[in-house]
Amino acid sequence: MDKAQKYLVSVLASVCIVGAFGIPLGDPKFFIQAIALESSFVALAIVSLKNFKYAYIPNFIIAGIVITGNTVSPKHLEIMSTLHPFYNGIVLIVGGYILQALLLATNGMTLRQYRKNKESIVK
């Protein structure tokens, strides 16, 4: 496993950890959806660790969905802009924007490295 792939798996693990802290803070009526999203990040971390070529497209898609979902949710925007409740606001900002942006960046770096390695094998 190369360095970029290790960074990607580290970011996915960080998303899982922040998500695990955030699930109890969320609205109880969305508990099932939160567990499903958290499970998808755990699965992506495992797949990215084992064989990156099956995970890069879902990584891009799910990170985009999370960023979009946080941006269009009026309740999330209110919590993040007022930081009330403080802990919930921090979890939304870190997990919903910072780590998702890192996921997009590290996934792009890993994809570039994967394609470069694949090219060098073919030559």
Secondary structure, DSSP 4 states (H G I P E B T S, - for coil): --HHHHHHHHHHHHHHHHHHHHGGGS-GGGHHHHHHHHHHHHHHHHHHHH-GGGTHHHHHHHHHHHHHHHHH-HHHHHHHHHTSSHHHHHHHHIIIIIHHHHHHHHHHHHHHHHHHHHHHHH-
